[in-house]
Amino acid sequence: MDTELLRAFVTVAECEGFSAASKTLNRTQSAVSLQIKRLEDQLHTTLFQRTSRSVALTSSGERFMPYARNILKLEDEARLMMGDDPGANLIRFGTSEEQASTYLPLLLPDFAGRFPKVRLEVICGISIDLVRDFQNGLLDAVLVIRHMPTQSGVLMGHEPLVWVVANHLSPEWWHVLPLALNPEGCIFRAHAFAALGKQRRRWEVRYSSQSPMGNNLPVQAGLALTVKTPRSVPEGCRIVGENEGLPALGHVEVEMHRARGHNHEAVIDFCDTLERIVTAKELVRPLNVVSVTPWTL
C-alpha cells in the first residue's frame, strides 16, 4: 500500500476534517481528498462519512485504522534503521506561558538527551486560540485549560482558581476592585466576572495583558489584584484568604490535545512524558495563603 495514502487517511481522521489535515500535510484540500478517494478505491470500501459539517470514520475505517498506523510505524522504524532519522523533525507545542514555565523544565533536559536533533517550537497563548490552531493542523500538541468539551481533548486534572494580591495589601482596602486580567476569551477572566457578579461587588479591569508578566507587574506593585492557579502566584504576592470577603472562583480543568496521526518516536515520547509529568504533579497545593488586617485609616 502507498504509505502516503495511509498517512493522509490517519491525518484526516485525527484532524477530524480535510481542511485541517491539508494544513498538517502541507497539501491542498483537493489533493488530500483525492488521496482518500484513491485509498478507498484500492480497498473497495468507504472509509469516511462526510457531511457539510463533519467527517467521521465508517465502521470499515475504524477497522482499518490500527493497520494503517502499524504500517506507518513500521515505515518510520525502517527509515530509522537505514539512517534516515524520523525523529529529526519539528514538534510544534502550544501552551500558556505559566504552564510552560511549570512543566517544560521537568521535561526538556532528558528529552533533549534522547532526541538531540529534534527542534521544539513552543507557542504560548490563550487556551481557546491554541485549541483552534491545533484543530486547524498548525500544532502537534497543546496543553491548555479546557473551555468546552472536544473530541481530541483528554482531561489531565483540575486546578483551583484563587485571588492574588501583593503581600502587604488586602482587597478590603478598595471600594472598587482594580483587576489585572487576560484579554477577552480567557476562562480565568470569565470566572472572575461571574463570581463578582454574584456578589455584586464593584470592580473594573484596570490592566489587561495576554502575557503573565503584564498582569503580574501591577499586582506586585500593589495596584491591582488578579486570578491565578496556586502554582502561578508571582513573587511578592499571596493568595487572598477565604475570610477576606472575595467570592470563591471554583476550579478549571487541564487538558491535552495530541495529534495521534504522528508516528514519529520523538513526538510520541514528548507527549507521553508531558502527560506523565502533568498527571503526577500535585496540581492542588496550598501556597502562601495568609490574611492581612487592614490599616485603620
C-alpha positions in Angstrom: 0.0 0.0 0.0 1.1 3.6 -0.7 2.1 4.9 2.7 1.4 8.5 1.6 -2.3 7.5 1.2 -2.2 5.9 4.6 -0.7 9.0 6.2 -3.4 11.1 4.6 -6.1 8.7 6.0 -4.7 8.8 9.5 -4.3 12.6 9.5 -7.8 13.3 8.2 -9.2 11.0 11.0 -7.1 12.7 13.7 -7.8 16.2 12.5 -11.5 15.4 12.1 -11.6 17.1 8.7 -9.9 17.6 5.3 -9.2 21.3 5.8 -7.1 20.8 9.0 -5.5 17.7 7.5 -4.4 19.6 4.4 -2.6 22.1 6.6 -0.8 19.4 8.6 0.2 17.6 5.4 1.1 20.8 3.6 -1.1 19.9 0.7 -4.2 21.4 -0.9 -7.6 20.1 0.4 -8.4 18.7 -3.0 -5.2 16.8 -3.1 -5.9 15.2 0.3 -9.5 14.4 -0.8 -8.0 12.7 -3.9 -5.6 10.6 -1.8 -8.5 9.4 0.3 -10.6 8.6 -2.8 -7.6 6.6 -4.2 -7.3 4.6 -1.0 -11.0 3.9 -0.8 -10.9 2.6 -4.4 -8.0 0.3 -3.6 -9.8 -1.1 -0.5 -13.2 -1.2 -2.3 -14.8 0.4 0.7 -15.8 3.8 2.1 -13.5 5.0 5.0 -15.2 8.3 6.0 -18.8 9.5 6.4 -18.8 13.0 5.0 -21.4 15.7 5.7 -21.2 19.5 5.2 -20.2 19.9 8.9 -18.3 16.8 9.9 -16.1 13.9 8.9 -16.2 10.7 10.8 -14.8 7.2 10.3 -17.1 4.5 9.0 -17.1 1.0 10.6 -14.7 0.0 7.8 -12.5 3.0 8.5 -12.4 2.1 12.3 -11.3 -1.4 11.5 -8.6 -0.3 9.1 -7.2 2.5 11.3 -4.9 0.2 13.6 -3.5 -1.4 10.5 -2.7 1.9 8.9 -1.0 3.2 12.0 1.1 0.0 12.3 2.2 0.2 8.7 3.3 3.8 9.1 5.1 2.9 12.3 7.0 0.1 10.6 7.9 2.5 7.8 9.4 5.0 10.3 11.3 2.2 12.0 12.7 1.0 8.7 13.9 4.6 7.8 15.5 4.9 11.2 17.3 1.6 10.8 18.6 2.8 7.4 19.9 6.0 8.8 17.0 8.3 8.0 16.1 9.5 11.4 12.3 10.3 11.6 12.9 12.0 14.9 15.0 14.8 13.4 11.9 17.0 12.9 10.0 19.8 14.4 7.5 19.5 17.3 5.0 22.4 17.4 3.7 22.6 21.0 1.2 25.1 22.3 0.5 26.0 26.0 0.3 29.1 28.3 3.4 30.8 29.5 2.7 29.8 33.1 2.2 26.1 32.2 5.4 26.2 30.0 7.4 27.5 32.9 6.0 24.9 35.3 6.3 21.7 33.2 8.9 22.2 30.4 11.9 22.5 32.9 11.0 19.0 34.1 10.7 17.6 30.6 13.3 19.2 28.4 16.7 18.1 29.8 16.0 14.3 29.5 14.1 14.7 26.2 16.9 16.7 24.6 19.3 13.9 25.6 17.2 11.3 23.9 16.4 13.3 20.8 19.2 15.8 20.3 18.2 16.5 16.7 14.6 17.4 17.4 13.6 21.1 17.2 10.9 22.3 19.6 8.7 25.3 18.7 6.8 26.5 21.8 3.8 28.7 21.0 2.3 30.4 24.1 -1.2 31.9 24.0 -4.8 31.7 25.3 -6.2 28.2 25.5 -9.1 28.7 23.2 -6.8 30.1 20.5 -4.3 27.2 20.9 -7.1 24.6 20.6 -8.3 26.3 17.4 -4.8 26.2 15.9 -4.4 22.5 16.9 -7.7 21.7 15.2 -6.5 23.5 12.1 -3.4 21.4 12.0 -1.0 24.1 13.0 0.2 22.5 16.3 1.2 18.9 17.1 0.1 19.0 20.7 -1.3 21.5 23.2 -1.6 21.6 27.0 -4.4 24.1 27.9 -7.2 25.0 30.2 -10.5 23.4 29.0 -13.1 25.8 27.8 -15.5 23.3 26.3 -15.5 19.5 25.6 -13.9 18.4 22.3 -13.2 15.0 20.8 -9.4 15.5 21.0 -9.1 16.9 24.5 -8.0 14.5 27.2 -8.5 15.6 30.8 -5.3 15.7 32.8 -6.5 17.1 36.2 -8.1 20.0 38.0 -6.7 23.2 39.4 -8.4 25.7 41.8 -8.6 29.4 40.9 -7.6 31.9 43.6 -7.5 35.6 44.1 -4.0 37.0 44.3 -2.8 40.3 45.7 0.5 41.9 46.9 1.7 40.6 50.2 1.2 43.8 52.1 -2.3 44.5 50.7 -5.9 43.4 51.4 -8.8 43.6 49.0 -10.8 45.3 51.7 -8.9 48.5 51.1 -10.5 49.0 47.7 -14.1 50.2 47.3 -13.8 49.4 43.6 -11.6 46.4 42.9 -8.9 47.1 40.3 -8.3 44.0 38.3 -5.4 42.8 36.1 -6.6 40.1 33.8 -6.0 38.4 30.5 -7.9 39.7 27.4 -11.5 38.6 26.5 -11.7 34.9 25.8 -9.7 33.8 28.9 -11.6 31.5 31.2 -9.9 33.0 34.2 -11.4 36.3 33.3 -14.8 34.7 32.9 -14.6 33.1 36.3 -13.7 36.4 37.9 -16.6 38.3 36.3 -19.1 35.5 37.2 -18.0 35.4 40.8 -18.0 39.1 41.3 -21.4 39.4 39.6 -23.0 37.1 42.1 -21.6 39.1 45.0 -22.5 42.4 43.3 -19.0 43.7 44.1 -17.9 46.8 42.3 -14.8 46.3 40.0 -13.1 47.4 36.9 -10.4 45.9 34.6 -7.6 48.4 35.0 -4.8 46.3 33.5 -5.0 43.7 30.7 -2.3 41.7 29.1 -2.0 38.3 27.4 1.4 37.9 29.0 1.5 36.9 32.7 4.3 39.4 33.2 2.0 42.2 32.0 -0.6 41.3 34.7 1.9 40.4 37.4 3.7 43.7 37.5 0.7 45.9 38.6 -0.3 43.2 41.1 3.2 43.1 42.6 3.2 46.9 42.7 0.0 46.9 44.8 -2.1 48.5 42.0 -4.5 45.6 41.3 -5.4 42.0 42.1 -5.7 39.1 39.7 -6.8 35.5 39.3 -4.3 32.7 39.2 -3.8 29.0 40.0 -1.8 28.3 43.2 1.3 27.2 41.3 1.4 30.5 39.4 1.4 33.0 42.3 4.2 35.5 41.5 6.9 36.6 43.9 5.9 39.2 46.4 2.2 38.2 46.2 -0.2 36.0 48.2 -3.4 34.1 47.9 -6.4 36.0 49.3 -7.8 34.1 52.3 -11.4 32.8 52.3 -12.2 35.2 55.2 -11.3 38.4 53.3 -14.6 38.9 51.5 -14.0 37.9 47.9 -16.2 35.2 46.3 -14.9 31.7 45.5 -13.8 31.2 41.9 -14.1 27.4 41.5 -11.7 25.4 39.5 -10.5 24.8 36.0 -9.7 21.6 34.1 -6.3 21.0 32.5 -6.4 19.0 29.2 -4.1 17.8 26.5 -4.7 17.6 22.8 -2.2 15.5 20.8 -2.2 14.6 17.1 -2.4 10.8 17.1 -1.6 10.7 13.4 2.0 11.4 14.3 4.1 8.2 14.4 7.5 9.7 15.0 9.0 8.4 18.1 10.1 11.9 19.3 6.5 13.3 19.1 5.1 10.3 20.9 7.8 10.4 23.6 7.3 14.2 24.1 3.5 13.8 24.6 3.8 10.7 26.8 6.4 12.3 29.0 4.5 15.5 29.4 1.3 13.6 30.3 3.2 11.7 33.0 4.6 14.9 34.4 1.3 16.7 34.4 -0.7 13.9 35.9 1.9 13.0 38.5 2.4 16.6 39.7 0.2 17.7 42.6 -1.9 20.4 40.9 -3.8 21.4 44.0 -1.5 22.6 46.8 -1.5 25.4 49.3 0.8 28.3 48.6 1.4 31.5 50.7 -2.2 31.7 52.0 -2.3 34.5 54.6 -4.7 37.2 55.7 -3.9 40.8 56.1 -5.6 43.1 58.7 -6.5 46.4 57.0 -4.9 49.5 58.3 -7.0 51.9 60.3 -7.5 55.0 58.0 
